Amino acid sequence: MHKNKEVHLSSESKVPVSAYYGSLTFDHKAMRARLPKEVFAALQDTIKAGKKIPESIAGVVAHGMKEWAMEKGATHYTHWFQPMTGSTAEKHDAFLSIDRDGTPIERFSGEQLIQGEPDASSFPSGGMRTTFEARGYTAWDPSSPAFLMKGGNNLTLCIPTVFISYHGEALDSKTPLLRSMDAVSKSAIRLLEILGVNGVTRVKTFAGCEQEYFLIDKKFYIQRPDLVMTGRTLLGALPPKGQQLEDHYFGSIPDRVLEFMQDVEQELYLLGIPAKTRHNEVAPHQFEIAPIFEEANVAADHNLLTMEVMRKVADKKGFALLLFEKPFAGINGSGKHNNWSIGTNTGINLLDPGDTPEENIQFLVFLVAVLKGVLKRSDVLRMSIASIGNDHRLGANEAPPAVVTVFLGELLENVLDAIESGKTDLKTEKQFLDLGLSQVPSLNKDYTDRNRTSPFAFTGNKFEFRAVGSSQSPSVPNMVLNTLMAEAIDDVADAIEAKIAAGKDRSSAILEAIREGITATKAIRYPGDNYSEALQIAAKERGLPNMKNTPQALRTLEKADVRAMFVKYGVLSEEEIHSRLHIRLERYIKGIDIEARTLQLMLKTIVIPDVSEYQGDIGSSFNNLLAAA
């Protein structure tokens, strides 16, 4: 009999979340309890420093992980990875082994932990592999904790991994993301050293995905072949009441939906996923769940897990979960607002302006790098979120447009304008809002308002990439963000070093590079309404890309300078870039084909028969009237 097989909780449970948070995760606490001190320390060094795990400790870690998983009730393990399908994949193997004398025994070796071998021939490869070239490898990512996933009547040990081909090409979305995290870390450390900041050994990127979704009753869902086959309605009539009264957003959550949310959150907490916020969204039957932010690769893993948990819980509750970006015409679509930031292993958020942003040189340098990167690579950002669903969503009903611009807010715009013009007397002070109500305290006023129409908005100490689609894996947009930032940071570092080499002192060189960066990036800064026609006119005048459909956006990967960027920073090879272009174009074409076939099927089997029956009824009524006359 195994003890502590599973934590059982009900919606009425009084157990605090902290008491069971992460109990199905082989996290820091479980590692410390299961591993020898020296092995635990070595594994923590691997995780914190982004190093490779020493082979000498792999067997000990595997044994501790297996014992922990089996005590919880697991009988199988799987390497859990992200093939280029947009979702996750897994192949379950039992711990069970048979000794030579026929004795059954549970085993899990260090080699089985570190490396797996799924069949690579049936996953999308974009031409990098042929059908008969079947060998592929999965490799453990120790920076993302292993976890136990519920399924059927059992638990399965899931080990987050990367997925590569026999020759080492990335066949997944996670490998390029991890490469991009290394690239931006290397570039940022270099720039920090130029700024005089020493002692930083790793710079990390963080993400938090605000996941929007629709819930509809399953019995209605299964009556709509278009929703089942394509994720959206292909025909139908708008109801008299949609979202025009604006009464759903932040409204009281219906009991049935709240019960769904509570069950989802409990499952996520068991998996160590820090769900934080839940609320009604703008459209009827639309909702949102948002987490506490984590390192980018862990955040991506956790978002994919969140979507999977939501699907399972929705099914149990009699709901259908809709993650397609635009399931219904005439009302809001759903996004996955990707909050991105960058910070050091010493705990410094490099995008935190502090109380006096005009004096925070470190913040200003990295802010300029963001502006330079987004201006130079706005087409690549647009490419990263291109899909059938987003083609219907972008630019309509609170989704940002296809033009990528940056919103900074009035205060930061004033700071940048003052620096550019050489003013030295600008002083920012913390502002408060006095409501004039004796019973309500004064409110702290943020440095920036929120611009919900902006694709890429600064929100205090991070940027919110609002254009990401709700069904999309966040691995790709975060990989692109990291890569363009590595390039932009190097551009800023090169500019400062060139000025120092020309004889300027470091402070003057840094300030001049900031000022030049501010001037050079004016075109990407847009403080107004991104839904307006004025934005379309401004984009044309400023030369900003305006790619309104997926095929056009994906062609960005054919540009020589874009390919050179990914290759230079070791994020994607030429072959890997070509494969992703091929896969995503093929996915788009097949998606359109499925929609067309589904519409044809519905017309033949539902619409035309109903119309014919109605015509017959009208004809019969008319004949009866004639006969009565």
C-alpha positions as CSV (number, residue, x, y, z in Angstrom):
1,M,0.0,0.0,0.0
2,H,1.5,3.4,-1.0
3,K,1.1,6.3,1.4
4,N,0.1,9.7,0.2
5,K,-1.0,8.4,-3.1
6,E,-3.0,11.5,-4.0
7,V,-4.2,14.7,-2.5
8,H,-8.0,14.7,-2.4
9,L,-9.7,18.0,-2.3
10,S,-13.2,19.2,-2.8
11,S,-14.5,22.6,-3.9
12,E,-15.4,23.2,-0.2
13,S,-12.0,22.2,1.1
14,K,-10.6,24.4,3.8
15,V,-7.0,23.4,3.3
16,P,-4.9,26.4,2.3
17,V,-3.4,26.3,-1.1
18,S,0.1,26.5,0.3
19,A,-0.4,23.2,2.1
20,Y,-0.7,21.2,-1.2
21,Y,0.8,23.5,-3.8
22,G,3.2,21.6,-6.0
23,S,2.5,18.2,-4.3
24,L,2.4,16.5,-7.7
25,T,5.6,18.2,-8.8
26,F,9.2,17.0,-8.2
27,D,10.1,20.4,-7.1
28,H,12.8,21.9,-4.8
29,K,11.1,20.5,-1.7
30,A,10.7,17.0,-3.1
31,M,14.3,17.0,-4.5
32,R,15.7,18.0,-1.1
33,A,13.8,15.2,0.6
34,R,14.7,12.5,-1.9
35,L,18.2,13.2,-3.0
36,P,21.6,13.1,-1.1
37,K,22.9,16.6,-0.2
38,E,25.7,16.7,-2.8
39,V,23.4,15.4,-5.6
40,F,20.7,18.0,-4.6
41,A,23.3,20.8,-4.6
42,A,24.7,19.7,-8.0
43,L,21.2,19.5,-9.5
44,Q,20.3,23.0,-8.2
45,D,23.5,24.4,-9.7
46,T,22.4,22.9,-13.0
47,I,18.9,24.4,-12.8
48,K,20.0,27.9,-11.6
49,A,23.0,28.3,-13.8
50,G,21.5,26.7,-16.9
51,K,24.2,24.1,-17.0
52,K,24.2,20.5,-18.3
53,I,23.3,17.9,-15.7
54,P,26.4,15.8,-14.7
55,E,25.9,12.2,-15.9
56,S,27.4,11.0,-12.6
57,I,24.3,12.1,-10.7
58,A,21.6,11.2,-13.3
59,G,21.1,7.7,-11.9
60,V,20.6,9.0,-8.3
61,V,18.2,11.7,-9.5
62,A,16.2,9.1,-11.5
63,H,15.9,6.7,-8.6
64,G,14.7,9.5,-6.3
65,M,12.2,10.7,-8.8
66,K,10.9,7.2,-9.4
67,E,10.5,6.5,-5.7
68,W,8.6,9.7,-5.2
69,A,6.3,9.1,-8.2
70,M,5.5,5.5,-7.2
71,E,4.6,6.5,-3.7
72,K,2.1,8.9,-5.2
73,G,0.7,6.0,-7.3
74,A,2.4,6.4,-10.7
75,T,3.2,3.2,-12.7
76,H,4.4,4.8,-15.9
77,Y,6.6,7.7,-17.0
78,T,6.8,9.7,-20.2
79,H,9.0,12.3,-21.9
80,W,6.6,15.2,-22.3
81,F,7.6,17.4,-25.3
82,Q,6.3,20.1,-27.7
83,P,6.4,18.9,-31.3
84,M,5.6,21.4,-34.1
85,T,1.9,20.7,-33.9
86,G,1.2,23.6,-31.5
87,S,0.4,21.2,-28.6
88,T,2.2,18.5,-26.5
89,A,3.1,14.9,-27.1
90,E,3.9,11.9,-24.8
91,K,4.6,8.2,-25.0
92,H,4.1,6.2,-21.8
93,D,6.5,3.5,-20.6
94,A,6.0,1.4,-17.5
95,F,8.5,1.4,-14.7
96,L,8.0,-2.4,-14.7
97,S,10.9,-4.5,-15.9
98,I,11.6,-8.2,-15.8
99,D,14.8,-9.6,-14.5
100,R,16.6,-12.5,-16.2
101,D,15.1,-15.0,-13.7
102,G,11.6,-13.7,-14.5
103,T,11.2,-11.5,-11.4
104,P,9.2,-8.3,-11.9
105,I,10.8,-5.1,-10.6
106,E,10.3,-1.4,-11.1
107,R,13.3,0.3,-12.7
108,F,14.1,3.9,-13.9
109,S,17.6,4.6,-14.9
110,G,19.6,7.8,-15.3
111,E,19.7,7.1,-19.1
112,Q,15.9,6.8,-19.2
113,L,15.5,10.1,-17.4
114,I,17.9,12.0,-19.6
115,Q,17.2,10.6,-23.0
116,G,14.2,9.0,-24.8
117,E,13.5,7.8,-28.3
118,P,10.1,8.5,-29.7
119,D,9.3,7.8,-33.4
120,A,10.2,11.0,-35.2
121,S,8.8,10.1,-38.6
122,S,5.1,10.9,-37.9
123,F,5.7,14.4,-36.4
124,P,5.9,17.5,-38.6
125,S,9.4,18.2,-39.7
126,G,9.0,20.5,-42.7
127,G,11.2,18.3,-44.9
128,M,14.0,17.9,-42.4
129,R,13.1,14.2,-42.1
130,T,11.5,11.7,-44.5
131,T,9.1,9.0,-43.4
132,F,11.7,6.2,-43.3
133,E,14.0,8.3,-41.1
134,A,12.2,7.5,-37.9
135,R,14.8,8.0,-35.2
136,G,14.4,11.0,-32.9
137,Y,15.5,11.9,-29.4
138,T,14.0,13.6,-26.4
139,A,16.3,15.1,-23.8
140,W,15.4,16.2,-20.2
141,D,15.1,19.9,-19.5
142,P,15.9,20.0,-15.7
143,S,15.0,23.7,-15.4
144,S,11.3,22.7,-15.8
145,P,10.2,20.4,-13.0
146,A,8.8,16.9,-13.6
147,F,5.2,16.4,-12.6
148,L,2.5,13.8,-12.2
149,M,-0.4,14.1,-14.6
150,K,-3.8,12.6,-13.8
151,G,-5.4,10.5,-16.4
152,G,-7.9,7.7,-16.2
153,N,-7.5,6.0,-12.8
154,N,-3.8,6.6,-12.5
155,L,-0.9,9.1,-12.4
156,T,1.9,9.3,-15.0
157,L,5.3,10.8,-14.3
158,C,5.9,13.5,-17.0
159,I,9.4,14.7,-17.7
160,P,9.6,18.0,-19.7
161,T,12.0,17.5,-22.6
162,V,13.3,18.9,-25.8
163,F,12.7,16.9,-29.1
164,I,15.5,16.6,-31.7
165,S,16.1,14.6,-34.8
166,Y,18.8,11.9,-35.3
167,H,21.1,14.6,-36.7
168,G,20.3,17.1,-34.0
169,E,17.8,19.4,-35.7
170,A,15.1,20.9,-33.4
171,L,11.8,19.1,-34.1
172,D,10.0,21.1,-31.4
173,S,9.2,24.5,-30.1
174,K,11.1,24.3,-26.8
175,T,14.6,23.8,-28.1
176,P,14.7,27.1,-29.9
177,L,13.1,28.8,-26.9
178,L,15.9,27.5,-24.6
179,R,18.5,28.6,-27.2
180,S,17.0,32.1,-27.3
181,M,17.1,32.4,-23.5
182,D,20.8,31.6,-23.6
183,A,21.4,34.1,-26.4
184,V,19.7,37.0,-24.7
185,S,21.4,36.1,-21.4
186,K,24.9,36.3,-23.1
187,S,24.1,39.6,-24.8
188,A,22.6,41.2,-21.7
189,I,25.5,40.2,-19.4
190,R,27.9,41.9,-21.9
191,L,25.8,45.1,-21.9
192,L,25.6,45.1,-18.1
193,E,29.4,44.8,-17.8
194,I,29.7,47.9,-20.2
195,L,27.3,49.7,-17.8
196,G,29.6,48.8,-14.9
197,V,27.3,46.1,-13.4
198,N,29.4,43.1,-12.4
199,G,28.6,39.9,-10.7
200,V,25.7,38.9,-12.9
201,T,26.1,35.3,-14.1
202,R,22.8,34.8,-15.9
203,V,20.0,37.1,-17.2
204,K,16.6,35.5,-17.4
205,T,13.5,36.3,-19.4
206,F,10.1,35.9,-17.7
207,A,6.6,35.4,-19.1
208,G,3.1,35.3,-17.8
209,C,0.2,34.3,-20.2
210,E,-3.2,35.7,-19.5
211,Q,-5.3,32.9,-21.1
212,E,-8.7,33.8,-22.5
213,Y,-11.3,31.2,-23.4
214,F,-15.0,30.4,-24.0
215,L,-17.1,27.9,-22.2
216,I,-20.3,26.6,-23.8
217,D,-22.6,23.7,-22.8
218,K,-21.4,20.5,-24.4
219,K,-24.9,19.5,-25.6
220,F,-25.0,22.7,-27.8
221,Y,-21.3,22.2,-28.9
222,I,-21.9,18.7,-30.3
223,Q,-24.8,20.1,-32.4
224,R,-22.4,22.3,-34.3
225,P,-20.1,20.4,-36.7
226,D,-18.2,23.6,-37.5
227,L,-17.3,24.2,-33.8
228,V,-16.2,20.5,-33.4
229,M,-14.2,20.4,-36.7
230,T,-12.8,23.9,-37.0
231,G,-13.1,25.6,-33.6
232,R,-15.4,28.3,-34.9
233,T,-18.9,28.9,-36.3
234,L,-18.9,29.0,-40.1
235,L,-22.5,30.1,-40.5
236,G,-25.4,31.2,-38.4
237,A,-27.2,34.3,-37.2
238,L,-26.2,36.8,-34.5
239,P,-28.4,36.9,-31.5
240,P,-30.2,40.1,-30.6
241,K,-28.1,40.5,-27.5
242,G,-24.3,40.0,-27.7
243,Q,-21.8,42.2,-25.8
244,Q,-23.3,45.5,-26.7
245,L,-24.5,46.3,-23.1
246,E,-21.0,45.7,-21.8
247,D,-22.4,43.9,-18.8
248,H,-20.4,40.6,-18.8
249,Y,-16.9,42.0,-18.2
250,F,-15.9,41.5,-14.6
251,G,-19.5,40.6,-13.8
252,S,-20.5,38.1,-11.2
253,I,-19.2,34.7,-12.2
254,P,-22.0,32.1,-12.7
255,D,-21.9,29.3,-10.1
256,R,-21.4,26.6,-12.6
257,V,-18.5,28.4,-14.2
258,L,-17.0,29.3,-10.8
259,E,-17.1,25.6,-9.9
260,F,-15.2,24.8,-13.1
261,M,-12.7,27.5,-12.3
262,Q,-12.1,26.3,-8.8
263,D,-11.6,22.7,-9.9
264,V,-9.1,23.9,-12.6
265,E,-7.2,26.0,-10.0
266,Q,-6.9,23.1,-7.6
267,E,-5.5,20.8,-10.4
268,L,-3.1,23.6,-11.3
269,Y,-2.0,24.2,-7.8
270,L,-1.2,20.5,-7.4
271,L,1.0,20.8,-10.5
272,G,2.8,23.8,-9.1
273,I,1.2,26.2,-11.6
274,P,0.7,29.6,-9.9
275,A,-2.8,30.5,-11.1
276,K,-3.6,34.0,-9.7
277,T,-6.6,35.7,-11.4
278,R,-10.0,34.6,-12.7
279,H,-12.8,36.7,-14.1
280,N,-15.5,37.2,-16.8
281,E,-14.2,38.6,-20.1
282,V,-16.0,41.0,-22.4
283,A,-18.0,38.5,-24.6
284,P,-20.8,36.3,-23.3
285,H,-19.4,33.0,-22.1
286,Q,-15.9,34.3,-22.3
287,F,-13.5,34.1,-19.3
288,E,-9.8,34.5,-18.4
289,I,-7.3,32.8,-16.1
290,A,-3.9,34.5,-15.4
291,P,-0.8,33.2,-13.6
292,I,2.0,34.7,-11.6
293,F,5.0,35.2,-14.0
294,E,7.7,32.6,-14.3
295,E,10.9,32.0,-16.3
296,A,9.9,31.9,-20.0
297,N,10.4,28.1,-20.6
298,V,8.6,27.1,-17.4
299,A,5.8,29.6,-18.2
300,A,5.4,28.1,-21.7
301,D,5.2,24.5,-20.2
302,H,2.7,25.7,-17.6
303,N,0.5,27.4,-20.1
304,L,0.3,24.3,-22.3
305,L,-0.5,22.3,-19.1
306,T,-3.1,24.8,-18.1
307,M,-4.9,24.4,-21.5
308,E,-4.8,20.6,-21.1
309,V,-6.2,20.7,-17.6
310,M,-9.0,23.1,-18.6
311,R,-10.0,20.8,-21.4
312,K,-10.3,17.8,-19.1
313,V,-12.1,19.7,-16.3
314,A,-14.5,21.3,-18.8
315,D,-15.4,17.8,-20.2
316,K,-16.1,16.5,-16.7
317,K,-18.3,19.5,-16.0
318,G,-20.4,19.2,-19.2
319,F,-18.7,22.1,-20.9
320,A,-16.8,22.4,-24.2
321,L,-13.7,24.6,-23.9
322,L,-13.1,26.8,-27.0
323,L,-9.6,28.2,-27.4
324,F,-9.9,29.2,-31.1
325,E,-9.1,32.9,-31.4
326,K,-12.4,33.8,-33.0
327,P,-15.1,31.2,-32.4
328,F,-18.0,33.6,-33.0
329,A,-18.5,36.5,-35.3
330,G,-19.7,39.8,-33.9
331,I,-18.2,39.5,-30.5
332,N,-14.7,39.5,-29.0
333,G,-12.1,36.9,-29.8
334,S,-9.7,35.4,-27.4
335,G,-6.0,36.1,-26.9
336,K,-3.1,35.0,-24.7
337,H,-1.6,38.3,-23.5
338,N,2.1,37.5,-23.1
339,N,3.7,39.6,-20.4
340,W,7.4,39.6,-21.0
341,S,10.2,40.9,-18.9
342,I,14.0,40.5,-18.4
343,G,16.0,40.3,-15.1
344,T,19.2,39.2,-13.6
345,N,20.0,36.2,-11.4
346,T,20.7,38.7,-8.6
347,G,17.0,39.8,-8.6
348,I,17.1,43.0,-10.7
349,N,14.3,43.6,-13.1
350,L,16.0,45.4,-16.0
351,L,12.6,46.9,-17.1
352,D,11.8,48.5,-13.7
353,P,11.9,52.3,-14.1
354,G,12.1,52.9,-10.4
355,D,10.9,56.1,-8.8
356,T,12.9,58.3,-11.1
357,P,13.1,56.7,-14.6
358,E,14.8,59.8,-16.1
359,E,17.8,59.0,-13.9
360,N,17.7,55.2,-14.2
361,I,20.4,54.7,-16.9
362,Q,20.2,50.9,-16.7
363,F,16.4,51.0,-17.3
364,L,16.7,53.5,-20.2
365,V,19.4,51.5,-21.9
366,F,17.3,48.3,-21.9
367,L,14.2,50.3,-22.8
368,V,15.9,51.6,-25.9
369,A,17.1,48.1,-26.7
370,V,13.4,46.9,-26.7
371,L,12.4,49.8,-28.9
372,K,15.2,49.1,-31.4
373,G,14.4,45.4,-31.4
374,V,10.7,45.8,-32.0
375,L,11.2,48.5,-34.7
376,K,13.8,46.4,-36.6
377,R,11.9,43.1,-36.2
378,S,8.2,44.1,-36.0
379,D,7.6,41.8,-39.0
380,V,9.1,38.8,-37.2
381,L,6.9,39.5,-34.2
382,R,3.9,39.6,-36.5
383,M,5.1,36.3,-38.0
384,S,5.3,34.7,-34.6
385,I,1.6,35.0,-33.9
386,A,0.2,34.3,-37.4
387,S,-2.5,31.7,-37.6
388,I,-6.0,31.2,-39.1
389,G,-7.6,32.2,-35.8
390,N,-5.6,35.3,-35.4
391,D,-6.4,36.4,-39.0
392,H,-10.0,36.7,-37.9
393,R,-9.2,38.3,-34.5
394,L,-6.5,40.9,-35.1
395,G,-7.8,44.4,-35.4
396,A,-11.4,43.6,-34.2
397,N,-13.1,43.9,-30.8
398,E,-10.2,44.7,-28.5
399,A,-7.6,42.7,-30.3
400,P,-4.6,44.7,-31.5
401,P,-4.2,45.3,-35.2
402,A,-1.8,43.5,-37.6
403,V,0.6,46.6,-37.4
404,V,3.0,46.2,-34.5
405,T,3.6,49.4,-32.5
406,V,4.8,50.1,-28.9
407,F,2.9,52.0,-26.3
408,L,4.9,53.6,-23.5
409,G,2.5,55.9,-21.8
410,E,2.6,59.7,-21.2
411,L,5.2,59.8,-18.5
412,L,7.8,57.7,-20.3
413,E,7.1,59.5,-23.6
414,N,7.9,62.8,-21.7
415,V,11.1,61.3,-20.3
416,L,12.3,60.2,-23.7
417,D,11.4,63.5,-25.3
418,A,13.3,65.4,-22.5
419,I,16.4,63.2,-22.9
420,E,16.3,63.6,-26.7
421,S,16.1,67.4,-26.5
422,G,18.8,67.6,-23.8
423,K,16.6,68.9,-21.0
424,T,18.0,68.2,-17.6
425,D,15.3,69.6,-15.3
426,L,12.6,67.0,-15.8
427,K,11.7,65.4,-12.4
428,T,9.1,62.7,-12.0
429,E,7.3,62.3,-8.8
430,K,5.0,59.6,-7.5
431,Q,1.5,60.7,-8.2
432,F,-1.7,60.0,-6.2
433,L,-5.4,60.2,-7.0
434,D,-7.5,62.0,-4.3
435,L,-11.1,61.0,-4.9
436,G,-12.4,63.6,-2.5
437,L,-14.2,60.9,-0.5
438,S,-13.5,60.9,3.3
439,Q,-14.0,57.2,3.6
440,V,-11.7,56.2,0.6
441,P,-7.9,56.6,0.8
442,S,-5.9,58.3,-1.9
443,L,-4.8,55.9,-4.7
444,N,-1.3,55.4,-6.1
445,K,-1.3,56.4,-9.7
446,D,0.7,54.3,-12.1
447,Y,3.3,55.8,-14.4
448,T,1.4,54.6,-17.5
449,D,-2.2,54.2,-18.4
450,R,-3.2,50.9,-20.1
451,N,-3.7,50.9,-23.9
452,R,-5.7,47.8,-24.7
453,T,-5.5,48.5,-28.4
454,S,-1.7,48.3,-28.5
455,P,0.0,45.1,-29.6
456,F,3.1,45.7,-27.4
457,A,2.4,47.9,-24.4
458,F,4.6,48.8,-21.4
459,T,2.7,48.1,-18.2
460,G,4.9,49.3,-15.4
461,N,7.9,46.9,-15.4
462,K,7.2,44.6,-18.3
463,F,5.8,44.6,-21.8
464,E,2.5,43.0,-22.7
465,F,2.5,41.3,-26.1
466,R,-1.3,41.3,-26.6
467,A,-1.4,39.9,-30.1
468,V,-0.6,36.3,-29.2
469,G,-3.5,34.0,-30.0
470,S,-5.4,32.1,-27.3
471,S,-4.8,28.6,-28.8
472,Q,-1.1,29.2,-29.5
473,S,1.9,27.8,-27.7
474,P,3.8,30.8,-26.1
475,S,7.1,29.2,-26.9
476,V,7.3,30.7,-30.4
477,P,6.5,34.3,-29.6
478,N,8.8,34.2,-26.6
479,M,11.6,32.7,-28.7
480,V,11.2,35.5,-31.2
481,L,11.2,38.2,-28.4
482,N,14.3,36.8,-26.8
483,T,16.2,36.6,-30.2
484,L,15.3,40.1,-31.3
485,M,16.3,41.4,-27.9
486,A,19.7,39.6,-28.0
487,E,20.3,41.4,-31.4
488,A,19.1,44.8,-30.2
489,I,21.1,44.6,-26.9
490,D,24.2,43.8,-29.0
491,D,23.5,46.8,-31.2
492,V,23.3,49.1,-28.2
493,A,26.5,47.6,-26.7
494,D,28.3,48.0,-30.0
495,A,27.3,51.6,-30.2
496,I,28.5,52.4,-26.7
497,E,31.8,50.6,-27.2
498,A,32.4,52.4,-30.5
499,K,31.9,55.8,-28.8
500,I,34.3,54.8,-25.9
501,A,36.8,53.7,-28.5
502,A,36.5,57.1,-30.2
503,G,37.6,58.8,-27.0
504,K,34.3,59.5,-25.1
505,D,34.1,58.7,-21.4
506,R,31.7,55.9,-20.5
507,S,28.9,58.0,-19.1
508,S,28.8,60.3,-22.1
509,A,29.0,57.4,-24.5
510,I,26.0,55.7,-22.7
511,L,23.9,58.8,-22.7
512,E,24.6,59.6,-26.3
513,A,23.7,56.0,-27.3
514,I,20.4,56.4,-25.4
515,R,19.6,59.7,-27.1
516,E,20.4,58.3,-30.5
517,G,18.3,55.2,-29.8
518,I,15.3,57.4,-28.7
519,T,15.5,59.4,-32.0
520,A,15.9,56.3,-34.2
521,T,12.9,54.5,-32.7
522,K,10.2,57.2,-32.9
523,A,8.4,55.4,-35.7
524,I,7.6,52.4,-33.5
525,R,6.1,54.4,-30.7
526,Y,2.3,55.0,-31.0
527,P,0.4,56.4,-28.1
528,G,-3.0,56.6,-29.7
529,D,-5.9,54.3,-30.6
530,N,-4.6,51.4,-32.6
531,Y,-8.1,50.6,-33.9
532,S,-8.3,53.9,-35.7
533,E,-7.8,54.7,-39.3
534,A,-5.1,57.1,-38.1
535,L,-2.9,54.2,-37.2
536,Q,-3.2,52.7,-40.6
537,I,-2.2,56.0,-42.2
538,A,0.7,56.4,-39.7
539,A,1.9,52.9,-40.4
540,K,2.1,53.6,-44.1
541,E,3.9,56.9,-43.5
542,R,6.4,55.4,-41.1
543,G,7.1,52.3,-43.2
544,L,5.8,49.9,-40.6
545,P,4.8,46.4,-41.9
546,N,1.1,45.8,-42.2
547,M,0.6,42.1,-42.9
548,K,-3.0,41.3,-42.6
549,N,-3.0,37.5,-43.3
550,T,-0.9,34.5,-42.2
551,P,0.7,33.6,-45.6
552,Q,2.0,37.2,-46.0
553,A,3.3,37.2,-42.4
554,L,5.0,33.8,-42.7
555,R,6.9,35.0,-45.8
556,T,9.0,37.0,-43.3
557,L,11.0,33.8,-42.7
558,E,12.2,34.0,-46.3
559,K,14.0,37.3,-45.7
560,A,17.8,36.9,-45.7
561,D,18.4,39.3,-42.8
562,V,15.8,37.5,-40.6
563,R,17.3,34.1,-41.3
564,A,20.8,35.5,-40.6
565,M,19.6,36.8,-37.2
566,F,18.3,33.4,-36.1
567,V,21.4,31.6,-37.3
568,K,23.8,34.2,-35.8
569,Y,22.4,33.7,-32.3
570,G,22.2,29.9,-32.6
571,V,18.4,29.8,-32.2
572,L,17.5,28.3,-35.6
573,S,19.6,26.9,-38.4
574,E,18.7,27.5,-42.1
575,E,17.1,24.1,-42.3
576,E,15.1,24.6,-39.1
577,I,13.8,28.0,-40.4
578,H,12.7,26.5,-43.7
579,S,11.0,23.6,-41.9
580,R,9.0,26.0,-39.8
581,L,7.9,28.1,-42.8
582,H,6.8,24.8,-44.5
583,I,4.9,23.4,-41.5
584,R,3.0,26.6,-40.7
585,L,2.0,27.3,-44.3
586,E,0.9,23.7,-44.7
587,R,-1.1,23.9,-41.4
588,Y,-2.8,27.1,-42.7
589,I,-3.7,25.5,-46.0
590,K,-5.0,22.4,-44.4
591,G,-7.0,24.5,-41.9
592,I,-8.7,26.4,-44.7
593,D,-9.4,23.1,-46.5
594,I,-11.0,21.6,-43.4
595,E,-13.2,24.7,-43.0
596,A,-14.3,24.5,-46.6
597,R,-15.1,20.8,-46.4
598,T,-17.0,21.3,-43.1
599,L,-19.1,24.2,-44.6
600,Q,-19.9,22.1,-47.6
601,L,-20.9,19.2,-45.4
602,M,-23.2,21.4,-43.2
603,L,-24.8,22.9,-46.3
604,K,-25.6,19.5,-47.8
605,T,-26.7,17.8,-44.6
606,I,-28.3,20.6,-42.5
607,V,-29.0,23.8,-44.4
608,I,-30.3,22.5,-47.8
609,P,-32.5,19.8,-46.2
610,D,-34.0,22.3,-43.8
611,V,-34.5,24.9,-46.6
612,S,-36.2,22.2,-48.8
613,E,-38.5,21.2,-45.9
614,Y,-39.4,24.8,-45.3
615,Q,-40.1,25.4,-49.0
616,G,-42.3,22.3,-48.9
617,D,-44.2,23.6,-45.9
618,I,-44.7,27.0,-47.6
619,G,-45.9,25.2,-50.8
620,S,-48.3,23.0,-48.9
621,S,-49.7,26.0,-47.1
622,F,-50.1,27.9,-50.3
623,N,-51.9,25.0,-52.0
624,N,-54.2,24.6,-49.0
625,L,-55.1,28.3,-49.2
626,L,-55.9,27.9,-52.9
627,A,-58.0,24.8,-52.3
628,A,-59.9,26.6,-49.5
629,A,-60.6,29.5,-51.9
